[in-house]
Amino acid sequence: MDEETAAADQHWHVTRGIPVAFIITMAVMFITQTATAAWFASAMSFRVEAIERAQVQAAPQGERLTRVEEKLVAVNTGIADIKALLQSPGKPQR
């Protein structure tokens, strides 16, 4: 019988020694922490949505940049042609 009581004492068990206030406090803490975690998750979701919206708005910028670069190359080529015409021998400069 001593072995049975020793084995029973080794297992965790609730006795009347745990105050009701402690149980209520633990329940309130659990509910509060759960609500805080849900609030944090919703805030993160909102931030991710805002970043995704900004990324969608910025996506066309790459295409615009490519067009501007192509125009810049064309302008540089035009300037080089003009310089070549101005510096070519045998033609009078103004």
Order of alpha helices (4+ residues) and beta strands (2+ residues): alpha-alpha-alpha
